[in-house]
Each structure stands twice: as structure tokens, then as C-alpha cells.
């Protein structure tokens, strides 16, 4: 499919309507590629102002064991006939 589209583009010369920064329509494939390069360079290299990310001290401590009642309650709340999770165990079991 890609090859067919590529060959059609080569035969027809149609690459879509792209305009230069000054508004002129670009016709050649090299001009279009250069304009896309400029666009992405401008878009992805621009730094946006943002608030500094606050530093939060990590919480460390013992991990509490999971109670069987918690597991039973979680399984009871799960809906039947849904996709399995990462453990490949459905809630119906």
C-alpha cells in the first residue's frame, strides 16, 4: 500500500499544499522537506516557560501486607466478562 502511494506521488508530483514561512506555495519535494525540517526544528526546540517542579522527599517505610479481605473485596467489585489484567487471570475465577 505504501509503495503504491509513493509511486502515485512520484507520478503525479502531488505532495499536498505546503507554504513557506512567507506564505508562498512550495512545489518541489526538496522545498517541502526543507520546510517540514524548519517547522519541526522550530516546534520541538522551543522552550516553554513553566513553574519549577517541586522537590518532594520520597516516602520510605515498610510495605504493609495485603489482607485476604482486601483481595476478596477487590475481586467482588470487578465486573465479569472483562479483559484479563497483566496476570492473565479473569475476575470470574
Backbone torsions as a table, in degrees:
resi	resn	phi	psi	omega
1	UNK	NA	-43.0	179.5
2	UNK	-65.2	-39.6	-179.1
3	UNK	-64.0	-40.0	179.2
4	UNK	-64.4	-43.8	179.3
5	UNK	-64.0	-42.9	-179.9
6	UNK	-62.5	-43.1	-179.7
7	UNK	-68.2	-36.2	176.6
8	UNK	-64.1	-41.1	178.2
9	UNK	-63.5	-39.6	-180.0
10	UNK	-66.9	-38.4	-177.8
11	UNK	-73.2	-48.0	-176.3
12	UNK	-80.4	-25.3	-177.8
13	UNK	75.3	10.5	-177.5
14	UNK	-88.6	117.1	179.3
15	UNK	-117.1	10.3	-175.8
16	UNK	93.4	168.6	-179.6
17	UNK	-94.3	115.8	177.6
18	UNK	-124.7	140.6	-178.7
19	UNK	-116.5	146.5	175.5
20	UNK	-73.4	173.3	-179.5
21	UNK	-60.9	-28.7	-179.7
22	UNK	-86.9	-2.4	176.7
23	UNK	100.9	-6.8	178.4
24	UNK	-72.7	144.7	179.5
25	UNK	-77.5	131.9	178.8
26	UNK	-92.7	134.3	-176.2
27	UNK	-112.9	-33.5	-176.7
28	UNK	-84.7	147.8	-179.3
29	UNK	-63.1	-34.5	179.1
30	UNK	-67.9	-38.7	177.7
31	UNK	-65.0	-40.6	179.7
32	UNK	-64.8	-44.8	179.7
33	UNK	-62.9	-40.3	179.2
34	UNK	-64.7	-39.7	178.4
35	UNK	-65.1	-40.9	177.2
36	UNK	-63.3	-39.6	178.6
37	UNK	-60.9	-45.4	178.7
38	UNK	-61.8	-42.9	-178.2
39	UNK	-61.4	-49.2	-178.3
40	UNK	-68.4	-36.7	178.3
41	UNK	-62.2	-42.8	179.5
42	UNK	-69.0	-43.5	-175.1
43	UNK	-69.1	-46.5	-172.0
44	UNK	-91.0	-8.0	178.4
45	UNK	-105.1	5.3	179.6
46	UNK	-85.3	130.9	-179.7
47	UNK	-94.1	127.0	-180.0
48	UNK	-98.4	138.6	178.4
49	UNK	-69.5	138.3	178.5
50	UNK	-151.3	158.9	178.0
51	UNK	-70.0	147.9	178.3
52	UNK	-64.3	146.6	179.5
53	UNK	-77.1	123.8	-177.2
54	UNK	-70.2	144.0	177.9
55	UNK	-89.3	126.7	179.5
56	UNK	-119.5	130.9	179.3
57	UNK	-66.6	134.6	-178.2
58	UNK	-69.7	147.6	-179.7
59	UNK	-95.1	121.0	178.7
60	UNK	-123.2	146.0	179.6
61	UNK	170.5	-179.4	-178.9
62	UNK	-71.7	144.4	176.9
63	UNK	-88.4	124.0	-178.1
64	UNK	-74.1	142.6	179.0
65	UNK	-69.7	151.9	179.5
66	UNK	-84.5	127.5	-178.7
67	UNK	-81.2	145.3	177.2
68	UNK	-58.3	-31.6	178.8
69	UNK	-65.6	-35.8	177.8
70	UNK	-64.6	-41.4	179.8
71	UNK	-65.4	-45.2	179.7
72	UNK	-60.7	-42.3	-179.9
73	UNK	-65.7	-41.3	179.8
74	UNK	-65.7	-41.7	179.2
75	UNK	-67.4	-37.1	179.2
76	UNK	-63.9	-35.2	-179.0
77	UNK	-77.2	-17.2	-178.7
78	UNK	-71.3	143.5	-179.9
79	UNK	-84.4	141.5	179.1
80	UNK	-75.1	163.3	177.3
81	UNK	60.6	34.1	176.3
82	UNK	-108.9	164.8	-179.3
83	UNK	-63.1	150.7	179.7
84	UNK	-74.0	159.7	178.0
85	UNK	-86.9	-165.3	-178.9
86	UNK	-65.4	-18.0	179.0
87	UNK	-90.4	0.3	178.9
88	UNK	60.1	28.6	177.6
89	UNK	-112.6	119.0	179.0
90	UNK	-74.3	159.9	-179.6
91	UNK	-72.7	-15.6	-177.5
92	UNK	-70.0	-17.8	-173.9
93	UNK	-71.5	NA	NA
